[in-house]
Amino acid sequence: MADGVNRFLGDTPGRTIVKLIVVCLIVGFVLAFFGFTPDNIVDSIRYHVLDLWYNGFRALGRVGSYLLLGAIVVIPVFIILRIFSYRR
C-alpha cells in the first residue's frame, strides 16, 4: 500500500508535504507582492461565475427574442405556402 501512495504522490508523503509547503510559501509571497489576498481571489472567482451565470441567461433571452421575431415572419409564410400547395 505504501508503494502505491508513493507512486501516486511522486515521493514519500513527508517529502511531498515539505515540497508543497515550500511551493505554497513562494506562491503566497509572489501573490502578496502583487497585492492579491485570499478574499480578493475568492471574490473575483465568485463574481466571474455570477457574471457568466447572468450573461448566459441574458443570451438565452436574446435567443428567445430572435426565435419569436423569426416566427412572426416564418410561420405565416409557411401557412400560406401550405394552403397554396394543398389546393393542387
C-alpha positions in Angstrom: 0.0 0.0 0.0 2.8 2.4 0.8 4.3 1.8 -2.6 1.0 2.8 -4.2 0.9 6.0 -2.2 4.5 6.9 -3.0 3.8 6.3 -6.7 0.6 8.5 -6.5 2.4 11.3 -4.7 5.6 11.0 -6.7 7.7 10.7 -3.5 7.2 9.8 0.2 4.4 11.6 1.9 6.7 13.6 4.2 8.9 14.9 1.4 5.8 15.7 -0.6 4.3 17.7 2.2 7.6 19.7 2.7 7.7 20.4 -1.1 4.1 21.6 -1.1 4.7 23.9 1.9 7.7 25.4 0.2 5.8 26.0 -3.1 2.8 27.4 -1.2 5.1 29.9 0.6 6.8 31.0 -2.6 3.5 31.4 -4.5 1.9 33.2 -1.5 4.9 35.6 -1.3 4.6 36.4 -5.1 0.8 36.9 -4.9 1.1 39.1 -1.8 3.8 41.2 -3.6 1.3 41.9 -6.4 -1.4 42.8 -3.9 -3.6 39.7 -4.0 -5.4 38.4 -0.9 -7.3 35.2 -0.4 -10.6 37.2 -0.1 -9.7 39.1 -3.3 -9.2 35.9 -5.3 -12.3 34.1 -3.9 -14.4 37.2 -4.6 -13.1 37.5 -8.1 -13.9 33.9 -8.9 -17.4 34.3 -7.3 -18.1 37.5 -9.3 -16.8 35.8 -12.5 -19.1 32.8 -12.0 -22.1 35.0 -11.3 -21.4 37.2 -14.3 -21.2 34.1 -16.5 -24.5 32.9 -15.0 -26.4 36.2 -15.6 -24.9 36.8 -19.0 -25.7 33.2 -20.0 -29.4 33.7 -19.2 -29.4 37.1 -20.9 -28.0 35.4 -24.0 -30.8 32.8 -23.8 -33.3 35.6 -23.6 -31.9 37.1 -26.7 -32.2 33.7 -28.5 -35.8 33.6 -27.4 -36.5 37.1 -28.9 -34.7 36.1 -32.1 -36.9 33.0 -32.3 -40.1 35.0 -31.8 -39.0 37.6 -34.3 -38.3 34.9 -36.9 -41.5 33.1 -36.1 -43.6 36.2 -36.8 -42.4 36.0 -40.4 -41.8 32.3 -41.0 -45.0 30.8 -39.6 -47.4 32.9 -41.7 -45.3 32.3 -44.8 -45.3 28.6 -44.0 -49.1 28.5 -43.5 -49.7 30.5 -46.8 -47.4 28.1 -48.7 -49.1 25.1 -47.3 -52.5 26.5 -48.2 -51.5 27.1 -51.8 -49.9 23.6 -52.1 -53.0 22.0 -50.6 -55.2 23.2 -53.4 -53.2 21.3 -56.0 
